Amino acid sequence: MGTIPALADLKPGIRPSEYNVLIAPEETEEVTKGGIILAPTIKEGNDIATMKGRLVAVSPHAFTYAEWPAGDQPKVGDAVLFAKYAGTLVEGADGREYRLAKDKDVCGVLEV
C-alpha cells in the first residue's frame, strides 16, 4: 500500500493535449510490512501496476463527451482510479514519473 502524492508537491511541467490527462501514480513502498526490502525490479513492476493516483493536469477537451454529466467530471487535484497499465510513463520536470493517459482511462474518483 502506498501514498497518493499531494498536488502541492507536484510540478510536472507537462500540459496534456487532446483528450489526455496527467496522473501522478501512488507511490509504492520499498519495504514490506514485514520489513523485507523489495528488489528494484519488483518495486518497478509495482509502480507500473498501480491503479491509484492524483489528477495533476487535464486537457481542455478531456471529460467533455456525453458520458460525463456536466459538473461531475474529475478535476485537477482529485484522487482517482485508473486502468491498470494505462497510458505512457513520462518523467516530469520535477524528476517524478507521471502517467499521460486518455481521459477514458480514469475509472473513478476516490472520495478521500
CYANA upper distance limits for C-alpha pairs under 8 A (distance plus 0.5 A):
  1 MET  CA     28 THR  CA      6.89
  1 MET  CA     29 GLU  CA      7.21
  2 GLY  CA     26 GLU  CA      6.41
  2 GLY  CA     27 GLU  CA      5.63
  2 GLY  CA     28 THR  CA      4.88
  2 GLY  CA     29 GLU  CA      6.15
  3 THR  CA     26 GLU  CA      5.87
  3 THR  CA     27 GLU  CA      5.80
  3 THR  CA     28 THR  CA      7.45
  4 ILE  CA     24 ALA  CA      8.29
  4 ILE  CA     25 PRO  CA      7.34
  4 ILE  CA     26 GLU  CA      4.87
  4 ILE  CA     27 GLU  CA      6.70
  4 ILE  CA     52 LYS  CA      7.71
  4 ILE  CA     53 GLY  CA      6.05
  4 ILE  CA     54 ARG  CA      6.85
  4 ILE  CA     79 ALA  CA      7.90
  5 PRO  CA      9 ASP  CA      7.43
  5 PRO  CA     10 LEU  CA      8.11
  5 PRO  CA     24 ALA  CA      7.57
  5 PRO  CA     25 PRO  CA      8.28
  5 PRO  CA     26 GLU  CA      7.08
  5 PRO  CA     27 GLU  CA      7.59
  5 PRO  CA     53 GLY  CA      7.99
  5 PRO  CA     54 ARG  CA      7.16
  6 ALA  CA     10 LEU  CA      7.56
  6 ALA  CA     54 ARG  CA      7.94
  7 LEU  CA     54 ARG  CA      7.58
  7 LEU  CA     56 VAL  CA      7.28
  7 LEU  CA     77 GLY  CA      6.34
 10 LEU  CA     24 ALA  CA      8.46
 10 LEU  CA     56 VAL  CA      8.09
 10 LEU  CA     94 ASP  CA      7.83
 11 LYS  CA     92 GLY  CA      7.77
 11 LYS  CA     93 ALA  CA      7.23
 11 LYS  CA     94 ASP  CA      6.15
 12 PRO  CA     91 GLU  CA      8.22
 12 PRO  CA     92 GLY  CA      4.65
 12 PRO  CA     93 ALA  CA      5.56
 12 PRO  CA     94 ASP  CA      6.20
 12 PRO  CA     95 GLY  CA      8.41
 12 PRO  CA     96 ARG  CA      7.93
 12 PRO  CA     98 TYR  CA      8.35
 13 GLY  CA     92 GLY  CA      6.53
 13 GLY  CA     93 ALA  CA      5.84
 13 GLY  CA     94 ASP  CA      8.21
 14 ILE  CA     22 LEU  CA      8.37
 14 ILE  CA     57 ALA  CA      8.39
 14 ILE  CA     92 GLY  CA      7.15
 14 ILE  CA     93 ALA  CA      8.30
 15 ARG  CA     22 LEU  CA      8.27
 15 ARG  CA     57 ALA  CA      7.00
 15 ARG  CA     58 VAL  CA      8.02
 15 ARG  CA     59 SER  CA      7.60
 16 PRO  CA     20 ASN  CA      5.94
 16 PRO  CA     21 VAL  CA      6.24
 16 PRO  CA     22 LEU  CA      6.99
 16 PRO  CA     57 ALA  CA      7.27
 16 PRO  CA     58 VAL  CA      6.70
 16 PRO  CA     59 SER  CA      5.63
 16 PRO  CA    100 LEU  CA      7.85
 17 SER  CA     21 VAL  CA      8.45
 17 SER  CA     59 SER  CA      5.72
 17 SER  CA     60 PRO  CA      8.19
 17 SER  CA     61 HIS  CA      8.37
 18 GLU  CA     59 SER  CA      6.79
 18 GLU  CA     60 PRO  CA      8.10
 18 GLU  CA     61 HIS  CA      6.42
 18 GLU  CA     62 ALA  CA      7.60
 19 TYR  CA     59 SER  CA      6.69
 19 TYR  CA     60 PRO  CA      8.27
 19 TYR  CA     61 HIS  CA      5.83
 19 TYR  CA     62 ALA  CA      4.89
 19 TYR  CA     63 PHE  CA      7.97
 19 TYR  CA    102 LYS  CA      6.28
 19 TYR  CA    103 ASP  CA      6.27
 20 ASN  CA     58 VAL  CA      7.10
 20 ASN  CA     59 SER  CA      6.42
 20 ASN  CA     62 ALA  CA      6.65
 20 ASN  CA    100 LEU  CA      7.10
 20 ASN  CA    101 ALA  CA      5.91
 20 ASN  CA    102 LYS  CA      4.87
 20 ASN  CA    103 ASP  CA      5.89
 21 VAL  CA     55 LEU  CA      7.81
 21 VAL  CA     56 VAL  CA      8.18
 21 VAL  CA     57 ALA  CA      6.26
 21 VAL  CA     58 VAL  CA      5.03
 21 VAL  CA     59 SER  CA      6.70
 21 VAL  CA     62 ALA  CA      7.56
 21 VAL  CA    100 LEU  CA      6.34
 21 VAL  CA    101 ALA  CA      5.98
 21 VAL  CA    102 LYS  CA      6.55
 21 VAL  CA    103 ASP  CA      6.27
 22 LEU  CA     55 LEU  CA      6.64
 22 LEU  CA     56 VAL  CA      5.97
 22 LEU  CA     57 ALA  CA      5.50
 22 LEU  CA     58 VAL  CA      6.89
 22 LEU  CA     98 TYR  CA      7.12
 22 LEU  CA     99 ARG  CA      6.20
 22 LEU  CA    100 LEU  CA      5.22
 22 LEU  CA    101 ALA  CA      6.95
 23 ILE  CA     53 GLY  CA      6.51
 23 ILE  CA     54 ARG  CA      5.97
 23 ILE  CA     55 LEU  CA      5.14
 23 ILE  CA     56 VAL  CA      5.94
 23 ILE  CA     57 ALA  CA      7.72
 23 ILE  CA     98 TYR  CA      6.15
 23 ILE  CA     99 ARG  CA      5.59
 23 ILE  CA    100 LEU  CA      7.03
 23 ILE  CA    101 ALA  CA      8.13
 24 ALA  CA     53 GLY  CA      5.77
 24 ALA  CA     54 ARG  CA      5.56
 24 ALA  CA     55 LEU  CA      7.02
 24 ALA  CA     56 VAL  CA      7.00
 24 ALA  CA     97 GLU  CA      7.56
 24 ALA  CA     98 TYR  CA      5.34
 24 ALA  CA     99 ARG  CA      6.95
 25 PRO  CA     47 ASP  CA      8.18
 25 PRO  CA     50 THR  CA      7.15
 25 PRO  CA     51 MET  CA      7.76
 25 PRO  CA     52 LYS  CA      6.46
 25 PRO  CA     53 GLY  CA      4.58
 25 PRO  CA     54 ARG  CA      6.99
 25 PRO  CA     97 GLU  CA      8.28
 25 PRO  CA     98 TYR  CA      6.93
 25 PRO  CA     99 ARG  CA      7.55
 26 GLU  CA     47 ASP  CA      8.30
 26 GLU  CA     50 THR  CA      7.03
 26 GLU  CA     51 MET  CA      8.07
 26 GLU  CA     52 LYS  CA      5.99
 26 GLU  CA     53 GLY  CA      5.29
 26 GLU  CA     54 ARG  CA      8.03
 27 GLU  CA     47 ASP  CA      7.66
 28 THR  CA     43 LYS  CA      7.75
 28 THR  CA     46 ASN  CA      7.39
 28 THR  CA     47 ASP  CA      6.68
 28 THR  CA     50 THR  CA      8.45
 29 GLU  CA     43 LYS  CA      8.13
 30 GLU  CA     37 ILE  CA      6.55
 30 GLU  CA     38 LEU  CA      6.00
 30 GLU  CA     43 LYS  CA      7.01
 31 VAL  CA     35 GLY  CA      6.17
 31 VAL  CA     36 ILE  CA      5.91
 31 VAL  CA     37 ILE  CA      4.89
 31 VAL  CA     38 LEU  CA      6.23
 32 THR  CA     36 ILE  CA      5.71
 32 THR  CA     37 ILE  CA      7.01
 32 THR  CA     38 LEU  CA      7.69
 38 LEU  CA     42 ILE  CA      6.69
 38 LEU  CA     43 LYS  CA      6.62
 39 ALA  CA     43 LYS  CA      6.84
 40 PRO  CA     44 GLU  CA      6.49
 41 THR  CA     45 GLY  CA      6.72
 42 ILE  CA     46 ASN  CA      6.75
 43 LYS  CA     47 ASP  CA      6.60
 44 GLU  CA     48 ILE  CA      6.85
 45 GLY  CA     49 ALA  CA      6.76
 46 ASN  CA     50 THR  CA      6.68
 48 ILE  CA     85 TYR  CA      6.87
 49 ALA  CA     84 LYS  CA      6.23
 49 ALA  CA     85 TYR  CA      6.34
 50 THR  CA     84 LYS  CA      7.23
 50 THR  CA     85 TYR  CA      8.40
 51 MET  CA     81 LEU  CA      6.05
 51 MET  CA     82 PHE  CA      5.74
 51 MET  CA     83 ALA  CA      6.81
 51 MET  CA     84 LYS  CA      6.08
 52 LYS  CA     79 ALA  CA      7.64
 52 LYS  CA     80 VAL  CA      6.21
 52 LYS  CA     81 LEU  CA      5.15
 52 LYS  CA     82 PHE  CA      6.82
 53 GLY  CA     79 ALA  CA      6.14
 53 GLY  CA     80 VAL  CA      5.99
 53 GLY  CA     81 LEU  CA      7.10
 53 GLY  CA     82 PHE  CA      8.26
 54 ARG  CA     76 VAL  CA      8.36
 54 ARG  CA     77 GLY  CA      6.58
 54 ARG  CA     78 ASP  CA      6.31
 54 ARG  CA     79 ALA  CA      5.07
 54 ARG  CA     80 VAL  CA      6.54
 55 LEU  CA     75 LYS  CA      7.44
 55 LEU  CA     76 VAL  CA      5.59
 55 LEU  CA     77 GLY  CA      5.85
 55 LEU  CA     78 ASP  CA      6.00
 55 LEU  CA     79 ALA  CA      6.83
 55 LEU  CA     80 VAL  CA      7.15
 56 VAL  CA     76 VAL  CA      5.80
 56 VAL  CA     77 GLY  CA      6.53
 57 ALA  CA     76 VAL  CA      6.22
 58 VAL  CA     62 ALA  CA      6.80
 58 VAL  CA     75 LYS  CA      7.87
 58 VAL  CA     76 VAL  CA      7.18
 62 ALA  CA    103 ASP  CA      6.11
 63 PHE  CA     68 TRP  CA      6.72
 63 PHE  CA     73 GLN  CA      6.58
 63 PHE  CA     74 PRO  CA      8.10
 63 PHE  CA    103 ASP  CA      6.69
 63 PHE  CA    104 LYS  CA      8.29
 64 THR  CA     68 TRP  CA      7.37
 68 TRP  CA     72 ASP  CA      7.04
 68 TRP  CA     73 GLN  CA      6.40
 69 PRO  CA     73 GLN  CA      7.40
 74 PRO  CA     78 ASP  CA      7.04
 74 PRO  CA     80 VAL  CA      8.50
 74 PRO  CA    108 GLY  CA      8.47
 74 PRO  CA    109 VAL  CA      7.12
 78 ASP  CA    109 VAL  CA      7.11
 78 ASP  CA    110 LEU  CA      7.88
 79 ALA  CA    109 VAL  CA      6.44
 79 ALA  CA    110 LEU  CA      5.82
 79 ALA  CA    111 GLU  CA      8.06
 79 ALA  CA    112 VAL  CA      8.02
 80 VAL  CA    106 VAL  CA      7.30
 80 VAL  CA    107 CYS  CA      7.91
 80 VAL  CA    108 GLY  CA      6.20
 80 VAL  CA    109 VAL  CA      4.87
 80 VAL  CA    110 LEU  CA      5.86
 81 LEU  CA    106 VAL  CA      6.51
 81 LEU  CA    107 CYS  CA      5.93
 81 LEU  CA    108 GLY  CA      5.72
 81 LEU  CA    109 VAL  CA      6.71
 81 LEU  CA    110 LEU  CA      7.41
 82 PHE  CA     86 ALA  CA      7.64
 82 PHE  CA    105 ASP  CA      5.94
 82 PHE  CA    106 VAL  CA      4.85
 82 PHE  CA    107 CYS  CA      5.57
 82 PHE  CA    108 GLY  CA      7.61
 83 ALA  CA    105 ASP  CA      5.75
 83 ALA  CA    106 VAL  CA      7.06
 83 ALA  CA    107 CYS  CA      7.11
 86 ALA  CA     99 ARG  CA      8.12
 86 ALA  CA    101 ALA  CA      6.58
 86 ALA  CA    102 LYS  CA      8.48
 86 ALA  CA    105 ASP  CA      6.91
 87 GLY  CA     99 ARG  CA      6.36
 87 GLY  CA    100 LEU  CA      5.78
 87 GLY  CA    101 ALA  CA      4.43
 87 GLY  CA    102 LYS  CA      7.22
 87 GLY  CA    105 ASP  CA      8.43
 88 THR  CA     99 ARG  CA      5.91
 88 THR  CA    100 LEU  CA      5.73
 88 THR  CA    101 ALA  CA      6.92
 89 LEU  CA     97 GLU  CA      6.86
 89 LEU  CA     98 TYR  CA      6.13
 89 LEU  CA     99 ARG  CA      5.19
 89 LEU  CA    100 LEU  CA      6.96
 90 VAL  CA     97 GLU  CA      6.10
 90 VAL  CA     98 TYR  CA      5.77
 90 VAL  CA     99 ARG  CA      6.61
 90 VAL  CA    100 LEU  CA      7.35
 91 GLU  CA     95 GLY  CA      6.39
 91 GLU  CA     96 ARG  CA      6.17
 91 GLU  CA     97 GLU  CA      5.09
 91 GLU  CA     98 TYR  CA      6.59
 92 GLY  CA     96 ARG  CA      6.03
 92 GLY  CA     97 GLU  CA      6.75
 92 GLY  CA     98 TYR  CA      7.21
101 ALA  CA    105 ASP  CA      7.01
102 LYS  CA    106 VAL  CA      8.11
